[in-house]
Amino acid sequence: MLRYVDVETLNLCAQPAVAPCSRLSILHLGQPVELLGQADAPGWARVVARAGGRDLAGVAPAEQEGRSTLRRPVTAGREAVVAQAVREWLRFAQGLGKADHAPFAGHVEEMWRSLGEGRAGGSGWSAAALSFMVRNAAVTVPAYHRFAFSGRHHDYGRDAFAKRRRGEASAPFWGYRAG
């Protein structure tokens, strides 16, 4: 059964023990895994995950702090956007990368170039990042090509609100007021 890691990080272990000698890999938020069932030890699940370019079979904690570590899939579109967001989170050193320092400034520049704009790093690039992630998700979800890609939040926000008001069922996103 396909599942996704639903915590920031999760140890994939050879045996049901969180210990350096048992860890096979670290699984990250949003990473797909194949759930094979419960492990022999309570609180552990048998899984197969892609790590280091190969499939690894092992066990992982089934819960952390009383909450399941794995979740069921949602729509293909949502999974595609989540996968891109996690990809960028990892590329930016799990949120520690500074947009005005190498190599992260180059990543920000790549996001602006994807919009046809060559802007330097620094502040004000979150809209370009979101457009970049949706554009990359469009590789697997073609409807996302109809997103109003922009380096300005109000551009694609306005488009999503207008499409909802018109009832455009084929729109990739609809905008709603908060609350």
C-alpha positions, 0 to 999 in steps of 0.5 A: 500500500502506498503511503507518504512520510507525514513527519519531518524525518523518519529513520528507515532501520534494518531492525526495530531499534533507533540506533546508528547501527540499525539505520539504513537511511533517513526518510523525509516529509512527503517521501513515498513508501510502500507499506508492507504491514506491521513489523514483528515489534509493536509500534513499527511498520515494514516498508520499502522506500527509495533511498540512494537510488535503490529500493531499501526494505526495512522498518520504520516507527509507525508513530511519533508522539501518538501520531501516525508517521505515514499517511494515505495518498491524496490527489495526484495534483496535491502529491505533485505540489507537495513533492516539489515543495519538499524537493525545494525544502531539501535543496535549501538545506531544510529551510536553512539556506540563505537566498543571497548566499551560494548555492542558494542564490543560484536556486533563486535565480533559477526560479526567476529564470523559469518565469522569464525574469532574471532577478537576483536573490534576496527578499521577495522571491516566494511567489517565484518559488511557488510558480516554480514548484507548480511548473515542475508539478505540471510535468506530472499534472498537465492541468497545472500548465494553466496556472497563472505563473508569476513572480507576484502573488496577486497575479495568480491569486487574482486569477484563481479567485476569478476562475472560482467566481466563473465556476471554471471547473478545469482551473488548476486552483480556485481562490477562497477568502481566508476563513 
